[in-house]
Structures are given as C-alpha cells and as structure tokens.
Amino acid sequence: MKAYRHFRTCILCLLLALPVGSALADKYSDTISLFKNAGESGSFFDNSYGYAVFPTIGKGGIGIGGAYGTGRVYAAGEYVGDTSVTQFTIGFQLGAEAFSEMIFFEDKRAFEEFTGGNFEFSADASAVAITAAAKASATTTGSSAGASGGKKDATTVGSYHKGMATFTVAKGGLMYQATVGGQKFSYTPR
C-alpha cells in the first residue's frame, strides 16, 4: 500500500511538471517536425506506411513506476486515429522524465498489428534517450533507436525490427532505472 502511495504521488508530480501546449495541433506538428529534422528518422517519413506520434510521454517511479502519454496515428500522411501508451515497471528506479516518441510502421501488416487492438512492445523493445543538455549521441536497443541533443541538433540511428522502428527524444527530467516492463498501446479510429 505504501508503494502504491509513492507511485501515485510520483505520477501526480510528473503530470504537474509536464509542459502544457497552447494548441493540440501545434504540439503534434512540432513533434513531427522535430523527428523529420532529426537525422535518420527523417527518412522514415518517406519510406513508411504510417506512424504514431506521442508529443509527450511522462514517466516516473520509485521502485514501482509507470508512464503515460497520448498520441495520434497517421497513414499515408493522414490523421486516422488516436492512441495512448501506458507502461508499468517494477525494479530499481527513481525519478521522473518526459520524452517524445515516434513509431514508424514499415508496411500495412505492421500498421494493422498496431491499430488492431491492444498492442504491446516487449520489455526489450524500450528506447534509450538522453536529455538535451547532454552531448548528442544515439543508440539502438531491440526494435527501437534513441535520439538525443537539443531540438535543433538531435541525431538518430535505427532500422525496422518486426516492421516497426521507434525513436525517442528526451524533453527533460532525470530518471535512474533498472526495470522490467513493456509499453502497451491502445488505438481508437478517428
């Protein structure tokens, strides 16, 4: 019960610390522009069937952690539905962070797998991101790739794994973790 209270308090603090956008359309188009100009992730826009964009995913934990964010799904450049991501983690972790995430779908099969109901990435498919204040670098883990640096100088590296490629850019925060848990996504057609 005490762990749940700490978890709830951490998530509430994280949500209160997240920046509030002036307009929904702007935060989505700004995030898409960020990834279009972030090195290799920009080429995925021309070569993918579609993508999901999450302007802000908030993550926090003290022993038990969680993450949540909302996003939009696009096919052939058209907005086709809404999505949300949740994550529950158990293990050594402390802190809170916020990041943006893009998931590219290589083909119709991958798109339909994601939008067909509740989709889940396994624990080894998490992306690594470094805060904008750190030196720009990139890394690949499982089906994902990391992006880092400032909004104007983010660099990325990655490729499709099982029809999907995931890129993240850290927005802020600090979190130390050694956790087990995967991201779960829901989808609602527009």
N, C-alpha and C positions, 0 to 999 in steps of 0.2 A: 504494500500500500504506500509506503514511504517512497519507493522508487517511482511509482506512478505519479505521486505529487510532484516530485522533482522533474519528471518528464514533462508534465503539464505546465509547470512554471517555466521551464526552459523554452518550450514551444511558444508559449504566450509571449515571452520576452523577445524571441526571434521574430515573431509576426509583427510585434510593435516596432521593431527596429528596421523592418524592411521599408524601402522607399515606396512612396505612393505615386503612381504615374498620373499625369494630367489627363491623358486620354488613352483608352484601351487600344485603339488603332495605332497610336504612336508607339506604344511600348512593343507591339508586335512588329511593326515595320522597322523600328530602330534595332531590335534584336536580329531580325533577318538581315538588315544592312551590315550589322556588326559581323555576322558569320560570312556574308558574301565577301567582305573585305579582309577576312582573317586567314590569309594564306590558302592552303589546300582545300579547306572547307568550302570556299567559294566555287570551286569546280564541281562540287556535288550538286549544286542547284541546276546546272545544265544537264547533268547525267543521271538524275534520279527520277523515279516515278512520282515521288512526292516526299513530304517531310512533315514532322511535327516540331513546333517551336514553343519553348517554355521561356518567357522573358525572365521570370524569377522563380527559382525553387529555393525554399528556405529549409535548412537542415539544422538540427540541434540535438544534443544529447548529453546526458550524464549517466553513464552506464547503460541505460536504455535510451534509444534515440529514435528520431523519426524525421521525415521530410515530407513536404507537400508543395505542390505547385499546379497551376492551371496553364493550359496552352491551347493552341489551335492546330488543326491538321489541314494540310494543303495537298491537292493532287493536281498535277499539271499547272501549278501556279495559282489554282483557285481554292479559296477557303471552303472546305467541305464539312467541317465539324469541329467539335470541342473535345478536349482531352484533359485528364488530370493525372497526376502522378503522386503516389504515396510510397513511402518506404519506412519499414520498421527494422531497427538494428539492435542487436544485443552484443555486448562486448565492451572492451575498454575504449571509451570515448568521452570527450569533454569539450564543450564549446558550441559555437553556432556559426553558420556560414550561409551565404546566399550565392547562387550561381545561375547562369543562363544555360540552357541545353537545347541542342538541335539533334533530331533523329532523322536520318535520311533513309528512305525506302528504295532499294535498288530496282525493284520491279513490282508488278501488280500483286504477286504472291505475298511478298513481304508487307506491302500496304494492307492487304486483306487480313493477314495474320494479326497486324497491329490493331486494325479497326474492327475485327470480328468479334470483339467482346473484351473480356479482361485479359490483357496481355501482361507478361511478366518477364523481366530480364533476370537471369540467374545472378547469384552473388558475385561471380567472377566477371560480370559484364559492366562493372561500375567504371566511370570515367575519373581521371585524375585531373585536377585543376589547381593552378597556383594563383594567388592573389595578384592583382595588377601592380602592386608595389614591388613584387619580386622580379628577378631577372626573367626575361621571356624564355620559355622552354616548352617542350612538348613531349608527350609520352603516349604509348599505346598499351592498353590492357584489354584482353579479350575482344569484345566486339565494339570497343569504344576507343576514342582518342581524346587527348587533352589539348586545351588551348590556354594560353596564358599571355600575360603582358597587359598593357593598357588597352582601352577600347580602340585606339588607332593603330596599335602595333601588335595585336595578337597574332600568334603563329599557330599553325595546326599541322598535324600529320595523322593519317588514318586511312583505312580502307574498309570495304564492306566485309562483314562477318555474318554469315547466315542471312544475307540480304539486307542488313541494316548497318549503318555507321552512326556513331554517337559522338558528338563534340560538345565540350563544355567550356565556358569562360567564367572564371571566378568574378563575383561582383564585390565581395568583401566578407570579412569575418575571419575567424580563426578557429580551427577545429582539429584536435588530435584524436585519431581513432585507429582501432584495430578491430573491425567489426565484421559480422556476417549478416548479410541481408541483401535482397534484390529490390529493384524498383518495380512497382505494379502500376499499370496504366488502365484507365477506363476511357471509353470513347462514346460520344453522343453525336450522331449525324446532325448536320445543320438543318 
